[in-house]
Amino acid sequence: MLFNSWQFAVFLPVVFGLYWSLPHRYRWLLILASSYWFYMSWNVKYVVLILFTTAISYVAALLLERFRENMAARKFILTFTLASCLGVLFVFKYFNFFTESFVAFMKIFTLNLHPMTIKLLLPVGISFYTFQTLGYVIDVYRGNTQAERHFGIYAAFISFFPQLVAGPIERTNNLLPQIRAHHEFSYEQATYGLKLMAWGFFKKLAVADVLAIYSDKVFGDVYSYKGLALVLAAFFFTVQIYCDFSGYSDIARGCAKLFGIELMENFRSPYLSASIREFWSRWHISLSTWFRDYVYIPLGGNRCGKFRRAVNVMITFIVSGLWHGANWTFVLWGAVHGLAQVVENAFSRREHEPHGLEWALRVCITFMFVMMAWVLFRSQGINEAAYIFTHSLDGITGITAYIKDGINAMKEIQGRLKYSLLVVSLLLVWDYCSLRNDVVLKISGRKTLLRWAVYMLSLMLLMSSLQLKASHEFIYFQF
């Protein structure tokens, strides 16, 4: 069930009405039932996988507390749980990738093998809920949280529908107590949630889905394009993936607020970062902090020499890249970001925060790097990414023809070019203001005339985008 579907438009009000009508003691059951209904709307069979992951992590946490003094038993339980949950993820997401890569590697030694592959549909959200369960088990193992005794409440925590299929990846100590807690309806919180959802839908429908028309066309057949057409495709995808993913997170957070639940912020104006390190503190925050706490720090983090620290950074980012997908382009994308952080750590100095022109220059440099890295992320293979990098400047010596050819390549959205520039500019202003203020609250506090002017402008832009009939699944559903 997509957020941008009529089914969800019916589903959410029904669940909302039932939730606030039920006594507190039954609300966890409604959350659990509605979340499983939400998940089964994609594929009923794959509900078995989330049930398995939930059950094994639930039992593991109880056993970890039972054998609190037996370190050998605790290590075995943790290892078995990690292997079981990650094993399911490996089979559905990575088995074919590793077998095909192994066969390709053996061909170097003139050994021709036939890859053993399996045809399985990747369950939506499997990477997200697997990491959420693993975070819970590791927290119990470390003693950072207590095991949840109530299986139903724990299952509702793992499957909470607003963030089930694309995050944010919630932490135990934030979401689990909220599933159990008694909530009183708050009009202010609910209206804030609706406004946050509206902004998320705007980013998804009015920006991401419009830009996807062009970026999908070019990345689907990169060898038919050159010059500015490739640069524009990279730029449009850079904006598209941000609006698509952060739009989903905004909808998820806003939806959760309707039930009195606060999810963590997952994006914080990432394209206004002045360094790659800062970018990763603002982009997909729930995942980057997950890898920091459960991979980077256990590897040694910053508590070791410079070389080992660099190795830890590279391992963390390569694994992060692999988390995004079973393709060498994702691995390389993660490695490039890791290498950038290693270089920053080696040469940057802790000094004053940049301001003015210096800040703007650093932001531009960081954005250009991130955009080029997104080419790796979006390309279907390394050869296609290499083609884009080597042909993006073709014909630039004749700058007029270079620009004209790039614009001519955008036949499908030429009539919407001014519109696209307008919504991207609006997005930039919003993100810049978000660096210091909660824009939703700021708008809500303005006078009625100004407030409704903003609402109506957003609605007109949104309705204009819908005329394009451009409706896409959220990008991160595939991860």
N, C-alpha and C positions, 0 to 999 in steps of 0.2 A: 504494500500500500504506500503510494507516494504521497509526500506532503502536498504536492501540487496536483492533486487528483480530487474528483468529486466524491470518491469513496471516503477520503479523509475529511472532506468538508462535512460529511454526514456523521462520521465516526466520532470526531472530536467533540462536537456539542452534546452528543448522547452520553459519552463517557464523563464529560464535565458535569452535566446535570445529575447523573447518577452519583458521582463522587460526592458532591456537596449535599445530596439528599440522604445518603447512607450514614448511619452511626459510625463513629471513628473506628470501632473494632472490626468493621467489615471492609474498610477502604483498601487495605492491603490486598484483599482478595479481588476487588474490582481492578486494581492496578495490574495484578498478576494475570487475570483472565483477559483483560483488554490488551495487554502487552503480547500475550501469546496469540490472540486473535490477529493483532496487527502483524506479527511475524509470520503467521501461517498463511496470510493473504498472498505471500510470494510463493511458498512451496510448503505444503502441509508436511511432507515427509521429513524435511530438514529440521523440524521442531525436535526430533529425536536427538540431534547433535547438541543443541543448546541445553536440553534436559540432561544429557550425559555430562557435559562440561559443568553444569550447575551442581549435579548430584555428587560428582567425584570431588569437586572443590569443597563442597559443604561437608562431606564426610572427612576429608583430609584435614580441614581446619579443626574439627572436633577431636580427631586423633592427635593432632599436634598439641592441643591443650591437655589431653589425657596423658600423653607421654612427655610432659613438660621437663622432667628431669633426665630423660633418656635421650641423649644427644644423637646416638647412632640411629635410633628408631625415628627421631624427628628428621634427620637428614634423608633417610630412606623414604619416608612419607612425602617429603617435599620433592625429592627427585622423581618418585613415581608419579606424582601429580603433574609436575612439569612435563614429564615425558608423555603422559596420557593426553593432556590438553593440547600440547604442541604437536603431538603425533597426529591428532585429528586434523589440525590446521595444516600439517605437512602433507597429508594424503590428499586433501581436497585442493590445496593451493600450490604446492611445490613439487609433488612427486614427478609429474611429467617434465617439469623444468630441469630437475636434477638428473633424471635419467637421460634426457636428450642432451644435456650438457656433457654428461659422462661419455656418451657415445661419440659426440663431436670431438671430445678430448682424445679418445682412444684412436680416432682416425689419424691423429698426428703420428702415431706409431704404426700406421698401416694396418690397424686392427678394425675390420669392418663389422660392427655389431648392429643389431636391430633394436631400437629402443622399445622397452616395454612401457606402454602408456595406458592410462585409464581415462575413460570419458565420464567425467563428473561435472555437474553444474556447481559452480562456486556458490556456496550459501552466502546470502547477503549478511554483512555485519560480523562474519565469523572472526575476523582479525580483531575487531573492537571488543566483542564480549569475551573472547579468549583472554585478551590482555587484562580486562577488568577482573576476571576470575583469578588470574595469576597474581595480580596485584594484591587481591584480598588474601590469598593463601600465603604469599610472602610476608605481608603485614602481620598476619597471625603468627607465622614462624618467627619473626623478629620481635614479637611481643608489642608491636605498635597498636594493635587492636585486638579485641576479644572475638572469639568465634561466635557467630550468630546461631542460636539454638533453634529458632523458628525457621523451618525449611521454607515455608511459604513466603515469609518476609524476605528471606535471603534470595529466593528465586525472583521475587518482584524487583529486588535491587539489581540483579543481573540483567533482567529483561525489560526494565522500565522503558516503555515504548518511545518517548521523545528522543532518547539518545541511543537506542538499541542498535541501529544499523550503521550509523556513521558518527557516533560520539556526540559530545566529548566523552573520552574514556574517564569515567568517574572514579574517585578514590573512595575507599570504604568509609573513612571517617567523615566524609562530606555527605554522601547520598544515603547510605544505609540507615543512619539515625533519622533522617528525614522521612524515609518510608514508614518507620515505626511511629514517628512523632504525631501528636494531635495537632491538626491545623485548623485555624479559624479563617473563614473567607475574608479576604481583603480586597476591596474594590480597587484600591490604588495599585496593588500588586497585579491584579488581573488585567486592568487596563494597560499597565506598563507591559505586561506580557503580550497582549494583543498588538501593541505598537511595535514591540521588538519583532514579533512574528511578521508584521506588515513590512518592516524594513528588510527582513530576511527574504520574504517573497519578492520584494522589489529587486534586490540584488540578484536573485536567481532568475526571475522571469524577464525583468526589464534590462538586465545587463548581461549576465552569463549566457542565457539561452540565445540572445541576439548575436553576441560575438561568436558563439559556437557555430553559427551558420557558416561563417567564413573560415574559422580555424579548423573545423572538422573537414571542410572541403580540401584545404591545402594539405593538412597532415595526412589526409586519406590518399593523396596522390602527389607527394612532394616533388617527384621528378618532372612534373608538368609545369613547375613554377621556378622562378629565379628572381634574384634582385629584391626589390622592395616588397614584393608579394610575400616572400618568405619572412622578412623582418616584421611585417604587419601581422602575419599569422602567429609569430612568436609573441608579439606584444599583446594581441587579442587573447591568446590562450593564457598569458600571464594574468591578465585582468579576469578572464573567464573563470579560471580555477579558484582564484581568491573569492570572487563573488558567489560562485557555486558552493564552495565548501563553507565559507564563513556565513553565507546565507542559510545553509542547512543548520549550522550551529546556532544562529540567531533564532530560527524557527523552533529548534529544540529547546533552547533556553526559555523562550517566550511561552511555549506550550507547557513546560514544566511549571512556570510561574502560575499558570491557571489552576494548578493543583497545590499551590503553596510551597513548591519545591524549588530550591535554588541550585542550578547546575553551574559548574565552573565556567569562567570566560575562556573561550578557546582561541580567539584572535584579538589582537590589540594593535590595529593599524600597522601591520607588518611591513608594508611597502614604504613606510616612512622611517625605516631603520637606517642607522648610520654605519652599521657593520653587520657582517654575517652572524656574529655572535648575538647581536641585538635582534636580528631577524628571527633567529630561532627561539628567542625569549618571547616573541610576539606571534609566531606562526604555529598553528596546531599545538597550542600550549599543553594540552592534556597528554599528547603523545610525546612531545619533547621532554616534559618533566618526568613522564613514565620511564623513558629510556635513561634519563639522568639518574633517577633513584634506583632503578632495578637492573641496569646494565653498567652505566659509566662508573658510578660510585663503587659498586662491588668489584669492578676491575681494578680499582685503586684510585680512580678519579684524579684529583689534583694533589693527592698525598704521596706523590712519588716524583722521580726525576723527570726532566723535560722530555726525554726520549720516550719513556714509558707513558707519560701523559699524552704525548702525540699518538702513540699506538692505541691508547684507550679511546681517544677521540675518533680515530679512524675506524676502529672496530664498531663503536657505537653507531656511527653514521652509515657504515656499510650495512649493518643489520637493520637500521632504520630504512634504508633504501630497499632492502629485500622485503621488509614488512609491507611496503607499498605494492609490490607485485612480483610475479615470477618471470622476470625478464632482466637481461644484463643491463638494459638501459636504466632500470631503477637502481641496480647496484652501483653503476657508474655515477648516477645522479647523487646518490648518498656519499660516494667516495669523494666527488668533487666538492661537496659542501664540507665534508670532513677535512679535506686538504686546505680549504679556505680558512677554516677555523684554526688549523695547526699553524698556518702562516701568520694569521692575526695574533695568535698567542706568542709566536716567536719574535715578532717585530713591533707589535703595538706596545705602547706604554700607558700606564694608568695616569691619565692627565685630566684636565678640565673637560667638561662636556662641550662638544662643538656647538657653536651658535652661528646664526646668520648665514653668510655665504659658505663658510666652511661646512656647516651642517648640511646645507642644500647640496653641495658638491659630493659629500660622502653619501648622502641618500641616493643621488643619481648613480654613483659608481656601484653602490650595493644593489640597486634595482637592476642595473644592466647585467651584473653578474647573475643575479637570481633569474632574470629573464632568459639568459643563455643556458642556464642549468635546466630551466623548464623545457627547453628544446629536447634534452635527453629524456626527460620524464615523459613527454608527450609522444615522441617518435616511436614507431613500431619496431625499430631496430637500430643498431649502432650505425649501420651504413646510411640510413636515412638521416640520422642526426648529423653525420659527417657531411652529407650532401648539403644540408641546410647551412651549416657553418661555412662551407667553402663556396657557396653560390649566392649568399645573401648580398654580397657587394657587386655582383655581376652588373656591369653597365653603369656603375655609379659615376664614372668619369663624365658621362653625359647626364648631368643631374636632372634636366628637364624630362628627358625620355625615361629616366630611372623612376621618377615620381609618377609620370603618366602611366607607365606600364603597371606599376603597383596599384594605382587606383582602378585601372581597367580590369584588374584581376578580381576586384570586389563587385562583380556584376550583381550578385544576389542582394547585397546590402548597400549599393551605391546610393539609393534613395534614402537610406537610413543613416548615412554617414554622419550628417550633422547631429542627428538624434543620438547616435552612439557617442560622439564627442561630448554632447551635453550631459549624458548620464554618467560617463566616466569622470567628467569634471565635477559633477555633483558628488560622486563617490569620493574623489580626492579631498574636496572641501569637508565632507563629513568626517573622513578619517583624520584630517588635520585637526579639526575641532575636538575629535575624540581623544587626542593626546592629553588634553587637560580637563575635559568635561564629559559628563554623560549627556550625549546629545539628545537622547530620547527625553530625559528629564528636563533639559533646557527648553526644548520645543514645547513640552507639556506645560511649562511654567509661563509661556508667553501669553500675550493677550489673545482673545478669541479670534479676532480677525486675522492676525498673523499666523496663528496656529493652524487655522483651517485653510489658509492660503497654501501653506506647506503641504497639508494633507491632500488638497485638491490637485496641486501640481504633481505630487507623487502618483496619485491615482490616474491622472491623464497620461503620464509617461508609462505607467504600468499597462493601461488599456491599449496604448499605442503599440506596445511590444507584443501584446496578445494577438494583434491583427496579423502578425507575421506567422502565426500558427507554429511557433518554434517551441516545442515542449520536449525537454530532455530529462533523462534520469540524472540524479545527482552523481557527479563524477566519482565520489568516494564510495559509492555503493559497490564498486568492483573490487574494493580493497578489504 
